[in-house]
């Protein structure tokens, strides 16, 4: 299978089977990079080349990959170290910097799930809602995972800020304003998710990766 020249073969999606070129292993991956490797893993499982435990392990590693060096070993395990067709990498722009393409929601279900990650807090599930989306639909969709992680980190930041304000004299004035702003930003995030785009909440701590 490794020698079959198909769009799902080694090297497709920016992750060659022999590993990224020197200087690129530390570059951050995009949601699209993760999604394409997930497609390879799903195809291998469907073909019977992976058992359930191996499938779950590689799927989890692909979904949580942060740099190209995290994705390349997965492709090596699926296809070996056979030469891959040339891959075009983004130019290195300096240590720790490169252009990160926005993730894509290829289906309406993915966009709906990403929207739900931002909107569930508005119906009384400020932390639980995004967390559930991350742990369920986010396991198979990098797009939903990206939005649910961002929404979860924002809600955790809001919760922490509310606790801090509660012990201050002016907290009773600032807390309602804080949550009004949170509602507005959650709606903006949902609109971005519906439009197949990336979204980053301002002034947000990000303990969840």
C-alpha positions as CSV (number, residue, x, y, z in Angstrom):
1,X,0.0,0.0,0.0
2,X,2.9,2.3,0.6
3,X,3.8,2.2,-3.1
4,X,0.4,3.2,-4.3
5,X,0.3,6.7,-5.6
6,X,-3.0,8.0,-4.3
7,X,-4.0,11.4,-2.7
8,X,-4.0,9.5,0.7
9,X,-0.5,8.1,0.2
10,X,2.6,9.1,2.2
11,X,3.6,12.7,2.0
12,X,0.1,13.9,1.4
13,X,-1.0,16.9,3.5
14,X,2.5,18.2,4.4
15,X,3.7,15.2,6.4
16,X,6.1,13.0,4.5
17,X,6.7,9.4,5.6
18,X,10.4,10.0,6.1
19,X,9.8,13.0,8.4
20,X,9.9,16.7,8.0
21,X,12.9,18.4,6.5
22,X,15.5,19.7,8.9
23,X,14.3,23.1,10.3
24,X,10.6,22.2,9.9
25,X,10.0,19.6,12.5
26,X,9.4,22.3,15.1
27,X,6.9,24.3,13.0
28,X,3.4,24.5,14.4
29,X,0.8,22.4,12.5
30,X,-2.6,23.7,11.4
31,X,-6.0,22.0,12.0
32,X,-5.8,21.0,8.3
33,X,-2.5,19.2,8.8
34,X,-4.0,17.3,11.8
35,X,-7.1,16.4,9.8
36,X,-5.3,15.0,6.9
37,X,-3.2,12.7,9.1
38,X,-6.4,11.6,10.9
39,X,-7.7,10.7,7.4
40,X,-4.7,8.4,6.9
41,X,-5.2,6.8,10.3
42,X,-8.9,6.2,9.6
43,X,-8.1,4.7,6.2
44,X,-5.6,2.3,7.7
45,X,-8.1,1.2,10.3
46,X,-10.8,0.7,7.6
47,X,-8.3,-1.4,5.6
48,X,-7.6,-3.6,8.7
49,X,-3.9,-2.5,9.1
50,X,-4.6,-1.2,12.6
51,X,-6.5,-2.7,15.5
52,X,-8.7,-0.7,17.7
53,X,-6.0,0.1,20.3
54,X,-3.5,1.1,17.6
55,X,-6.2,3.2,15.9
56,X,-7.1,5.1,19.2
57,X,-3.5,5.7,20.0
58,X,-2.6,7.2,16.6
59,X,-5.8,9.1,16.4
60,X,-5.2,10.7,19.8
61,X,-1.6,11.6,18.9
62,X,-2.7,13.1,15.6
63,X,-5.4,15.2,17.2
64,X,-3.1,16.6,19.9
65,X,0.0,17.1,17.7
66,X,1.5,20.6,18.0
67,X,4.4,20.5,15.5
68,X,5.2,18.6,12.3
69,X,7.7,16.5,14.2
70,X,4.7,15.1,16.1
71,X,2.8,14.0,13.0
72,X,5.7,12.5,11.0
73,X,6.2,9.4,13.2
74,X,2.5,8.5,12.7
75,X,3.0,8.6,9.0
76,X,6.2,6.5,9.3
77,X,4.3,3.9,11.3
78,X,1.5,3.7,8.7
79,X,3.7,3.7,5.5
80,X,7.3,3.0,6.6
81,X,10.2,5.1,5.4
82,X,9.6,4.8,1.7
83,X,10.4,7.9,-0.3
84,X,7.5,10.3,-0.5
85,X,6.7,12.8,-3.2
86,X,8.0,16.3,-2.6
87,X,6.1,18.3,0.0
88,X,5.8,22.1,0.0
89,X,6.5,23.5,3.5
90,X,5.7,27.1,4.5
91,X,8.9,29.3,4.7
92,X,10.6,29.5,8.0
93,X,10.2,33.1,9.2
94,X,12.4,33.0,12.3
95,X,12.5,31.0,15.5
96,X,9.0,30.3,16.8
97,X,7.2,32.0,13.9
98,X,5.3,30.8,10.8
99,X,2.1,31.5,9.1
100,X,-0.7,29.3,10.6
101,X,-3.5,28.6,8.1
102,X,-7.0,28.6,9.6
103,X,-8.6,25.3,10.2
104,X,-11.6,24.3,8.1
105,X,-15.0,22.8,8.9
106,X,-15.6,20.7,5.9
107,X,-19.1,19.6,6.8
108,X,-22.2,21.4,8.2
109,X,-22.0,19.0,11.2
110,X,-18.5,20.2,12.0
111,X,-19.4,23.8,11.8
112,X,-22.5,23.2,13.9
113,X,-20.4,21.4,16.5
114,X,-17.9,24.2,16.6
115,X,-20.7,26.8,17.0
116,X,-22.2,24.7,19.9
117,X,-18.8,25.0,21.7
118,X,-19.2,28.7,21.9
119,X,-23.0,28.8,22.4
120,X,-23.5,26.1,25.1
121,X,-22.1,28.4,27.8
122,X,-25.0,30.8,27.0
123,X,-27.6,28.3,28.1
124,X,-26.0,27.5,31.4
125,X,-23.1,25.3,30.5
126,X,-20.1,27.7,30.8
127,X,-17.4,25.1,31.3
128,X,-19.1,21.7,30.8
129,X,-20.5,22.5,27.4
130,X,-17.1,23.2,25.6
131,X,-15.5,20.4,27.6
132,X,-18.1,17.8,26.4
133,X,-17.7,19.0,22.8
134,X,-13.9,18.6,23.1
135,X,-14.1,15.2,24.6
136,X,-16.7,13.8,22.2
137,X,-16.9,15.4,18.7
138,X,-13.5,16.9,19.1
139,X,-11.9,13.4,19.0
140,X,-12.8,13.0,15.4
141,X,-12.9,16.6,14.1
142,X,-9.8,18.9,14.5
143,X,-12.1,21.8,13.6
144,X,-14.5,21.2,16.5
145,X,-11.6,20.5,18.8
146,X,-9.9,23.8,18.0
147,X,-13.1,25.8,18.7
148,X,-14.1,23.8,21.8
149,X,-10.6,24.1,23.3
150,X,-10.6,27.9,22.7
151,X,-14.1,28.2,24.2
152,X,-13.2,26.1,27.2
153,X,-10.1,28.2,27.9
154,X,-12.2,31.4,27.7
155,X,-14.8,30.0,30.1
156,X,-12.1,29.0,32.5
157,X,-10.6,32.4,32.3
158,X,-14.0,34.0,32.9
159,X,-14.6,31.8,35.9
160,X,-11.2,32.7,37.4
161,X,-11.8,36.4,36.8
162,X,-15.2,36.2,38.4
163,X,-13.8,34.6,41.5
164,X,-11.1,37.2,41.8
165,X,-13.6,40.0,41.3
166,X,-15.9,38.6,44.0
167,X,-13.4,39.4,46.7
168,X,-12.8,43.0,45.5
169,X,-14.8,46.0,46.5
170,X,-15.8,46.9,42.9
171,X,-16.4,43.4,41.8
172,X,-20.2,43.8,42.0
173,X,-19.9,46.5,39.4
174,X,-17.3,44.8,37.1
175,X,-18.6,41.3,37.2
176,X,-21.9,42.0,35.2
177,X,-19.9,43.9,32.6
178,X,-17.4,41.0,32.4
179,X,-20.2,38.5,31.6
180,X,-21.9,40.8,29.2
181,X,-18.6,41.0,27.3
182,X,-18.3,37.3,27.5
183,X,-21.7,36.8,25.9
184,X,-20.8,39.1,23.1
185,X,-17.5,37.3,22.5
186,X,-19.2,33.9,22.6
187,X,-21.6,35.0,19.9
188,X,-18.7,36.3,17.8
189,X,-16.9,33.0,18.2
190,X,-20.0,31.1,17.0
191,X,-20.3,33.3,14.0
192,X,-16.7,32.7,13.1
193,X,-17.2,28.9,13.5
194,X,-20.2,29.0,11.2
195,X,-18.2,30.9,8.7
196,X,-15.5,28.2,8.6
197,X,-12.9,30.4,10.3
198,X,-10.5,30.5,13.2
199,X,-11.2,32.5,16.3
200,X,-9.2,33.5,19.3
201,X,-10.7,35.1,22.4
202,X,-8.8,38.1,23.8
203,X,-7.2,38.3,27.2
204,X,-7.6,34.5,27.6
205,X,-5.4,32.0,29.6
206,X,-4.9,28.8,27.7
207,X,-4.2,25.9,30.2
208,X,-6.0,23.4,27.9
209,X,-4.1,22.6,24.7
